[in-house]
C-alpha cells in the first residue's frame, strides 16, 4: 500500500487529505479528515510541507468522486478466517515441502525489510 497527499474540495472549501492506493495504483480508500503537517524534527516538518505543496500538482479530488470510484469496483475477495499465517509459519511450511533441504536457505527474520 502507498499513500499520497491530495487536494480535496468540498462544500466548505479546500483541504489536503490522504489517499491510499495499492502499489498498482488501484484506489483503496481515503481519510475524510484534513491532514496536518507534522514532523519529529524541523527537517521532517519541512519535508511534510513539501509533500503538501506537491499535492497541488495533481488533480483536485472530491470525496463523492472517490466514493463513486470505490463503489464501482467489484468487492475484493475476503480471506477466510483462520488462513492468516505468520512469516515464520510460512517459511516452516516451505521448508517441509522441499525434498532437498539445501535448495532453500532460510532467511533471518531481522534481515527482511518491511513496508
C-alpha positions in Angstrom: 0.0 0.0 0.0 1.1 3.5 -0.7 -0.4 6.8 0.2 -0.2 10.4 -1.0 -1.4 13.8 0.0 -4.1 15.2 -2.3 -6.1 18.4 -2.5 -9.8 17.9 -1.8 -12.7 20.2 -2.5 -16.0 20.0 -0.6 -18.9 22.3 0.3 -16.7 24.1 2.9 -13.7 24.7 0.7 -10.4 23.1 0.0 -8.1 20.9 2.2 -5.2 18.5 2.0 -6.2 14.9 2.6 -4.6 11.4 2.4 -5.5 8.9 -0.2 -4.4 5.2 -0.1 -3.6 3.1 -3.2 -2.4 -0.4 -4.0 1.1 -0.4 -5.5 -0.5 -0.8 -8.9 -2.4 2.5 -8.5 -5.8 1.0 -7.5 -7.6 3.2 -5.1 -8.0 1.6 -1.6 -9.6 4.5 0.4 -9.0 7.9 1.9 -9.1 9.8 5.1 -12.1 12.2 5.3 -10.5 14.4 7.9 -7.9 17.0 6.7 -4.3 16.1 7.1 -2.0 18.2 9.3 1.7 18.7 8.6 3.8 17.1 11.3 7.4 16.1 11.9 9.7 15.0 14.8 12.3 17.5 13.6 12.1 20.8 11.8 13.5 19.0 8.7 10.8 16.3 8.8 8.1 19.0 9.1 9.6 20.9 6.1 9.5 17.6 4.1 5.9 17.0 5.1 5.0 20.6 4.0 6.8 20.0 0.7 4.6 16.9 0.1 1.6 19.1 0.8 2.8 21.5 -1.9 3.3 18.6 -4.3 -0.4 17.7 -3.9 -1.3 20.8 -5.9 0.4 19.3 -8.9 -2.3 16.6 -9.1 -6.0 16.9 -10.0 -8.2 18.1 -7.2 -10.4 15.3 -5.7 -13.8 15.1 -4.1 -14.9 12.6 -1.5 -18.0 11.9 -3.7 -15.8 11.1 -6.7 -13.7 8.8 -4.7 -16.7 7.1 -3.1 -18.1 6.5 -6.6 -14.8 5.0 -7.8 -14.7 2.7 -4.8 -18.4 1.7 -5.2 -17.8 0.9 -8.9 -15.1 -1.6 -8.2 -16.0 -5.2 -7.6 -15.6 -6.2 -3.9 -12.3 -7.7 -3.0 -12.5 -11.4 -2.0 -12.2 -11.8 1.7 -9.6 -14.3 3.0 -11.3 -17.0 5.1 -10.8 -16.6 8.8 -8.1 -18.8 10.2 -6.0 -18.7 7.0 -3.6 -16.0 8.2 -0.1 -17.3 8.8 3.0 -15.7 10.2 6.1 -15.4 8.1 7.7 -18.0 10.4 4.9 -20.5 9.8 5.1 -20.0 6.0 8.8 -20.5 6.0 8.4 -23.6 8.0 5.8 -25.0 5.5 8.0 -24.2 2.6 11.0 -25.9 4.1 8.8 -29.0 4.8 7.6 -29.1 1.2 11.1 -29.1 -0.2 12.5 -32.6 -0.7 16.1 -31.2 -0.8 16.7 -29.1 2.3 19.7 -27.4 0.7 17.5 -25.8 -2.0 16.0 -23.2 0.3 18.2 -21.3 2.7 16.0 -19.8 5.5 16.4 -16.0 5.7 16.9 -14.4 9.0 13.8 -12.6 10.0 15.7 -9.5 11.0 17.1 -9.3 7.5 13.7 -9.0 5.8 12.7 -5.4 5.1 9.1 -4.4 5.6 7.0 -1.5 4.2 
